[in-house]
Amino acid sequence: MPGQEPVLRVMPMPRDVNAAGDVFGGWVMAQVDIAGAIPAMRRARGRIATVAVNSFLFKQPISVGDVVSFYANIVKVGRTSITVDVQVYAERNPANPIVVKVTEATLTYVCLNPDGTKREVPPLD
């Protein structure tokens, strides 16, 4: 796993799986969006909205009981947008733990004013 703390860590439950017993892709996508939004909100110092899912790759299935860790890093800051890379790892088999990369994605968020209009990304302090 990356040499940083995850921005989000969750464990999927039985309600999150499809008929084959794997976690729904939509569940994973929602968690990735939340994880990516955390550093974007911090950098924006306020409200943001997802404007694009630039890439999304499912590498391995996720199962109930996996501890899923989401690592997110800002990779680009534009005038009004922030692009975030999210890497997802699953820790499975508690008796003999193994960690595998399960998903990777890149999302773009736009900074918003309280009324929902776009605003510029504030400068770094």
N, C-alpha and C positions, 0 to 999 in steps of 0.2 A: 504494500500500500504506500501511497505517497508519504513523504516525511512531513506531514502536517496533520492537524486535527481535522476530522470531518466537520462539515458545516451542518450535517444532518445524519442521524443514525436511527433506523427503524427496523422493526421486525414484522414482516407480513403475517397476516392471520388467515385462517381458512376461508373467510368471506372474500379474500383478495385473489382467489385462484380460479382458473378456467376449468373446463371439463377434463382436461388432460392432467390437472393437478399442478400446473405451473402458474406463477403469479401473472395476472393480466398485464399486458404491455401498457395499457392505459394507466394502471396503477403506478407502474414504474415511471411513465412519462410525467404524471402529476407530481411525484416525489422529486424528480429531476428539476421540474419547473420551480418548485419550492426551494430546493437547494441552490439553484442558480440565482434566484431572486435575492437571497440573503446578502451575498457580497455586492450585488447590483444596488440594492436599497441602501446599503452602507455608503457606497461610493456616491450615489445620487443624493444622499442625505434627505430622502423623502420618497414620495410615491413614484412607482414605476409600473409599467405594464409589459407583458411579453408581446413582442411584435413579430418574432420569427424563431422558428426552430430550424437552424441552419443545417444541422446534421444530427442524426440519431442512429446509433448502431447497437443492436442487441447482440451480445457476444455469447452469452450462456443464459439458460433459464434460471429464475430465482424460485426458491421453494419456501413453503411455510416453515418457519423456524430459523431460516437464515437471518443473520444479523447483517443488515445492508447499510453500508457506509457510503456517504456521498461527499466527494471532495470537489470544491468549486473555486475556480480562479478566474479573475478578469483577464481577458486576453487582448481587449481593444476598447478604447474609449473614444467615441466620436463626439460631434457637437451636441447631439441630444440623445445618443444611444450608448449602451454599454453591452459588450459581448462577453459572455462567460462560457468557459469550458467546464464541463462536469464529468467526472470520472466516478464510476460506481463499482464497489467491490462487495462481495458477499462472503461472510465467514460462515462456514457450515461444518457439520459433524463435530459437535462439542467434545466427544470422547477422544477424537484425534483431529483437532482443528485444521482446516485448510481454508485459504483465502484465494478467491478467484475474481478476476475482473469480469463483470457481467454486462456493463453498459458504458457507453461514452456518448456524449452529446455536446453540441454547441448551440447556445440560445442567445438571442439579442433582445434586450429590454430597452424601452424608451422612458426617459424621465418625464414626469407629468406634474403640472400644477394641481392644486386642490380642486380646480374646476374641470380637470381632465384634459386640458390643452397641453401640448408639448412645451417643454422648457429645456434650457441648456443644462448640461452636466456642470455642476459647480466646480470651480478650480480646486486643486488640492491645497490644503493649508500649508 
